[in-house]
Amino acid sequence: MKDAVHQTFYLADYQPPAYLIEDVTLTFRLSPRATRVLSRIHFVPNPDTSDRTFFLHGEQLTLISAKIDGHEITPTLTDTGLTAEAPDAPFTWEAEVEISPETNTALEGLYMSNGMYCTQCEAEGFRKITYYPDRPDVMAPFSVRIEGEQPILLSNGNPTASGKGWAEWHDPWPKPAYLFALVAGDLRATTGSFTTRSGRDVTLNLWVRPGDEDKTAFGLQALIDSMKWDEDVYGREYDLDLFNIVAVSDFNMGAMENKGLNIFNSSAVLASPETATDANFERIEGIIAHEYFHNWTGNRITCRDWFQLCLKEGLTVFRDQQFTSDMRSASVKRISDVLMLRARQFREDAGPLAHPVRPEQFQEINNFYTATIYEKGAEVIGMLKRLVGDRDYYRALDVYFQRHDGHACTIEDWLQVFEDTTGRDLSQFKRWYSQAGTPLLHVEDSFEDGTYTLTFRQETRPTPGQPDKAPLVIPIAVGLLSPDGTEVVPTTLCEMSAATQSFTFDGLTEKPIPSILREFSAPVILTRQASNAERAFLLAHDTDPFNKWEAGRALAKDVLIHMITDGNAPDSAYLDALKAMVSDESLDPAFRALAIALPSQDDIAQTLHASGVVPDPMAIHNASKTLRQATAEHLADILPDLYAANQVHEAYQPNADQSGKRALAGAALSLIARLDGGKQAQAQYDAADNMTQQLSALSALLLADAGTDALAAFEAQWKDDRLVMDKWFSLQVMMAKPDDVADVVTRLTARPDFDMRNPNRFRAVIGALGGHLAGFHHPSGKGYELMADWLIKLDALNPQTTARMSSAFDTWKRFDEDRQQMIRAQLERIMARETLSRDTSEMVGRILAA
């Protein structure tokens, strides 16, 4: 297998399909190990190409019969598809294949999850269902008949007929095969409705397994809110009579936007106050919005090929970020998005897995569902909106929807709309799509005769395959404050396009303090010599919430770096500034909770590495622990009141106001636990009536080494709820002492309820191992060996999840020589597997290439 899977696909090699499709009719005769799929497809020659090669993708299929225009044929079969002689004229293709959903552990194509049939076809799963041109630029309406014993039989579009043991569906909107969906099982629906702005009534169903009906109300309301928001903000109306969502226990991703039948990982849709945290509720709201918004930015307008994946994902992530900002706190949402970007995408850009927002080559497309495609892709949309302004952004989107409805598009199509609408030349801006790496933005300033000058120099360091970088267009939002804290220049957008460029501000009476990159106006790393006094000033006075938070974060990073490299004690000036900020009741509690949090240990490791210092994971862990203890002691006199003032006494609601208070109370509790041995945490655990408070109390107890009884009580209470138990598994690994992490993982994976075939459970334990910096990078190498052992085991069952999890090793070149040698040995051990999947082989090979 390993020798046959290294074909590389290139953007430059794109060729249009030889044949297009007028319509598709599928019949499924469901059986766990012998499902029959009958297809009837009307093909027409593509007038845009003279190629008449008739090739259909197909993998792991048993061909029973094949016909062209009613005549039996014998096509040429390979492991990747079939080829046949076909006429240079319209014709009808018919085929019957057999597949085995029950043994499909990869969770791609048609598979079974706890007795329920379900599908996942993005990116290339449909070829495991039947022979088909499985590429996004081939779009067609589908009619589907499902025959099976299951009481609920669902597919895309609208239902057209049904009877005992069968149902028929028709989706009138042309779609590529990756959007096909089928679900069959014993399900219960929570039903709602939505009336579109044109007056059409849409039935909404959220389908779950029996017993989960009490976890559906929030998801259904989030769907209604999403539909209304997309009409109000983007003018997009839903286009079918029915919208179905199905919760599935075994799912590689968060959710899937299949036309009219969204399939969700159960963790991304099921929620009740007792079983889901505030963070879970917000995530669910955002994912439901994301998949719904795909109806236009992904379904009605899709991507021409998988190199254009960011066209649908970056735009839709940006839209779901806008939605959450409107539904909750815009400033807190922006900070949260940047934290995720820096933790995942900046790390990606700085290592062997760096790639452009639009890649130019791949071996396995599943490996490019990355933070660069999604989160950096969204940042590129945000920059474009800042550059053209809100009015022209929405005008351009109206043109985009009108011009390209029903099309499979490219980045060039997208940018052309903006050029036509605004008259701007976006050829340089396009480099954001083709150039990998996170730009460094160096800043110097001067003040003379009332004129303040900011000089920026941009630098993007080499990334794999791209040694040389050209200047980018960078929107830099700047505000200026006087030394007394007054804002003398409100937020101004400086558009940088040269390698070095200066911007001047006149008419000032004294040198201002700059607030640079407000709202994080571009995905860059800002490098500027700034004193801690200036950072403290911005923390106190900046009117931009993001930069106010950023100043505090920069203070914390500086303190930690000096503790690690110079052996300094925690800086009292930072602790004083933090105390003043936390005590400021005019600030959003959610904002204050974020400001209390320290930079992640991985962030500190990356900062040290970027400055030429080899990071020591244990030193980072110890410094973070010491600073948290010092923070607790410094804030000791205000913590009880802070905790008490942010208790919520009303009935639980997962809204922004209550969530912010619980977040701040939880942050205070984690500090209090360092002082009282967990007494307050135990009291909260005993009284908790919602998962947010229960889990924050359990975390605080573990911090205080007082969580043994609570862990046992939690397990006894929730042992029958898989999603809640995922939290229990994960928390134990994340909170373990570095010396104990490997033993904790070994103990948890030996439990009978650890199911490696379930991606959520696997990520809860093995993913948490990779995220524990000091534990994973323990000097014994036990963390590396454990990770490699489990990746090897999982690869034979689920290559997609294995490949994604292998990114735990992607920062290996940061560390000392001993750790590098141990990691290299494990990566080479993985690569030596004769049956290694294409997914994992590509990822580990790229990591080793560093």
Order of alpha helices (4+ residues) and beta strands (2+ residues): beta-beta-beta-beta-beta-beta-beta-beta-beta-beta-beta-beta-beta-beta-beta-beta-beta-beta-alpha-beta-beta-beta-alpha-beta-alpha-alpha-beta-alpha-alpha-beta-alpha-alpha-beta-beta-beta-beta-beta-beta-beta-alpha-alpha-alpha-alpha-alpha-alpha-alpha-alpha-alpha-alpha-alpha-alpha-alpha-alpha-alpha-alpha-alpha-alpha-alpha-alpha
